[in-house]
Amino acid sequence: MKILTICFSGTGNTAKIAELYRAAFESEGAQVTELYLPEATEKIKELDLNEFDLLGFGYPIHAFNAPENFLKFAKSLPKPNENKKAFIFKSSGEPVRMSDVSSLKLIKLLSKHDITVTNEYQYVMPYNIIFRHSNAMAYKMWETAKKLVPVDCREILSGNARKVKRMFMGGFLAWVLRIEHGGAHLIGRHFKVTDKCVNCGLCIKHCPQNNIKLTDKGKFKFGKHCLICMRCVFNCPRDAIKPSILNGWRVNGAYSFKPPETEEPKSKHDDYCRKAYNRYFNAAQEKIENFENSTTEN
């Protein structure tokens, strides 16, 4: 089986999930081709979708929607000669039910290109905005994803469809919250670089929208195409970028995803969405155990 996965990742979480999918599919004998935005916009022109048996689309959830650049990419996809089946994988900092509607617009766009989404999965990964998850929580999220993705891949390959149940009025709320796309353009223009900056240029080099420029006067200029993916803020080695009105939610520095060596102090965020997190981890563990038991029985 030949599988094509197309992914956008702001600060790396969704890319890590995409790599888990690649490894899991390849362990089952599939041949996987990976594309990542923004490069995928050009590379997709070199491929023939008709050569692939299955398509996968991965993205981080932005304001309970797919990112604007991902939706634009979906609109530009070439149409295969016959209907193709597809799956969606997405990452989010919290496993709330509202996230289930984030794919509605994408699914609609794909259907217009004769691409039918049969399976959809969400993985909880640590925040790159709002607040910094503890090392212990980030490790738990990652370990859960590592065990869960192979089970989900088996489900996809077996032909068992898995669609999420949409919440009442969820589609309308997702439509309203797509105001974030335009809001990101406005907010992004007011990002600032502080005197901590050492002019390493990483923010300019890695911005997926080519939205950051250095003027003739040596000043950083942020354009009108920001996605608020937070890549520049999160990966700045000197924590020198202030994301405008979102500065109070700024998160800087990569997570280690390793178990903490010492016990971490209690955080004011420990009870944040506790029920939702517990529900996610319990459901994931149950699915993993059921899979392992069925494998042992066979």
N, C-alpha and C positions, 0 to 999 in steps of 0.2 A: 504494500500500500504506500502511495506517495501522498504526503501531507505538507501543506503550506501553512505556516503560521505567520501572521502579521501583527506586530506589537508596537505600541507606543508606551514608553516608560519615562516618567518625569525624573525621578531620583533613583531609579533602579529596582524598586520593589516588583513591578510587573515584569521586568526583564528577568528577574530571578525565578519568577513563576514560569515564564516562558521556557527557561532553560530546564526546569523540572519536567515540563511537558515534552520537550525534545528528548531528554534522556529516557523518560518512561515509554514514549512511543518507539524509540529506537530499540529499547530492550524487548519490545514485542515484535521486532522485525520490520518496522515501518521505516521508510526513508523520509526524513524531515528536512524541509527547506525553510529557513527563517529569514524574515524581513523585519526591519525596524524603521519606524518613522524617525526623522524625516527622509532618510535615504530611500525608503521603500517607494516613495512617490516616483522616482526615476527607475528603480530596479524592477518594479512591477511591469514596466513596459518591455523588459527583456524576457519575461516569462509568459508561458501559455497556460492559463488557468485550466484548460481542458486536459492537461497532462496530470492534474492532481485529482486524487480520489476524495480528498477531504480538506476543508479550509478551516483555519482557526484564527480568531481575532481576539487580541488581548489589550486591555487598557486600564489605567487607574480611574476610579470614579471621581468626577469633578462635579460637585454640587448636585449629586444624584443623577448625573448624566455622563455620557461619553465625552471626552475632551473635544473641543471644537475642531482641532486639526484632524482627529480621527474620523469624525463625521464627514469632513470635506474629502478626505481620502476615500471613504466608502462611496461617495457620490461619483468619484472619478474611476472606479474600478471597471475594467473591461468586462463585458458580459460573456460568460462561457456559452458554448454551443448547446449545452443541456444543463438542466438543474443540478447544482452542486449542494451537498450537505455541508453544514458548518457548525462549529461550536464556538462559544464565547467564554473567555476566562477574564476575570477582572479582579482588581485589588482595591481594598478600602481600609481605612483606619478603624472603622467600627462596623459591626455586622447588623446594622439596623434594617428593618423590613423595607424602608424606603429605598434602599440601594437596589432592591429587586427590579425597580422600574428603569434603572439607568440604561438599559439596553434597548428600550422600546424604539427609540428613534433609529438606532443602528440596525435593528432587525428589519424595520420598515424599508430602510434604504437598501439593505442587502437583498430583500425580496424583489425589489425592482430590477435587480441584476440577476434574477433567477438563482439566488443563493438562499437556501432555507436553513435557518438555525434550528437544530434539533436538541442541542444540549447547551446548558448555561451554568457557569460555576463562579462563585465569589470566594476569594481568599482574603482573610484579614491579615494585614501587614502593618508595621508601625508607621505612625504619622510622620509626614514631612512638613506639616503645618498644624496649627492649633496648640499642641503641646508635645513634648518628647515622651514617648513611652519608656518605661523602665527597661533595663537590659533583660531582666527576667521575662517580662511580657514579650519583648521582641523575640527572644529565644523560643518561647513557647509558641508564638505565632509561626515562626519559621519551621520549627520541628513538626508542627501540625501540618503545614503545607507540604513538607517533604514526604509525609506519609499519605496524605490525602490525594495528591495529584496522581500518583500511579493507579489508585483505585478509580478515580474519575476517568483516567485514560482507558482503563479496561472497560468501563461502562460505555464510553464513546465507541470503542472498537467493536463491542458486542452488539451495537445497534439499539441499545436501550435508551430511548429519548429521556431527557431530563430537563423539564422546563419549570421555572420557578412560578409560584403563585403570586399574582399581582395584587397589591393592596388596593382597596377602594379609593378611587379618585387619584391613584398614583400617577397615571399618565398625565393628568391635568397638572398635578404638582410638578412633575418633571418638566413639562412644557414651560411652566411659569419660571422655574429655577434655571432654565437655559438663559435667563437674563445674565447669568454669570459669565457667559461668553463675551458679551459686550462689556460687562463690568470689568472683566479682566483686562481688556484693552485700555480702559480708562485708568484703572488702578495701576497697571504696569508702567504706565508712562511716568508715574511719580515715584518709582523706586529710586533710592539714593545710595551712593557709595560713600562711606565714611573715610576718615583719615587713617583708618586701620589698613586700607588697601595697599598692597605691595605691587600692584600692576602686573600680576602674573598672567592676566588675560584669559584665565580659564572660563570665566563667565561668558566672555565673547565667543570663545571657541566652541563651547558646548551648548549654547542656547539653541533649542530645537527650532526656534522661529527666526533665527538670525536677527534678533530684536535688540541686541545691545551693540552699540558702536562707540568708538573712541574718537572724539572730535579733534580737530587740528590743534586745539588748545589743551589737549590732554585730559579732557573731561569725558566722563561716561554719559552717554545719552541712551535712554530707554525709549524704544519706539512704541507704536500703537498696535502691535500684534502679539502682545503677551498672552500666555495661556494660564498664568499663575501656576505653572507646573512646579515652581519653587526649586528648580535645578540650580539656578545661580545662587540662591540664598543658602540652600542646604549644603552645597559642595564648596562654598567659598572657604579657603583654608584659613582666613583671618576673621571670619564672621563679620565682614565689612559691608554687607548689603542690607539695607533697611527696606522691607517691602511695603512702603507707604502705610496705609491705614491698617495693614495686616501685621505690622511690626510686633505687636503684642503677642501674636501667634507664631512668631518666627522660631523655626527649628533649624539648628545648624550642626552638621557633622554626621558622618555615616554611622549606622548601627553595626555592632560587631557580630550580632546574631549568635554569640557564644554564651554559654551559661555564666552568670556572674560569679566571680571568685569569692566575693564577700556579700553578706546580706545587705540589701539596699534599704535606706531609711524610708519610712512610710511617706507616701506622696499624697498631696491634696487631690490627685487625680485617680487614686486607687479605686474609688467607688464609681467612676465615670462609666456609664453604660454597663454596669456590672452584670445585670441580668442578660443583656444581649450577648456579651462576651461568653458568659457561662453557657448560654444556649448554643452558641456557635461551637465551642470546644466540646461540649457534650455530644452534640449531633455528629461532629467530625469523628470523635472517638468511637461512637457507636457504629458509624459507617465503616471505619477502618477495621474494627473488631469483627463485624459481620463478614467482611471480605476475607479476612485472615481465617476465620472459622470455616467459611465455605471452601477456601482453597485447601485447607487441611483435610476436610471431608472428602474432597475429590482426589 
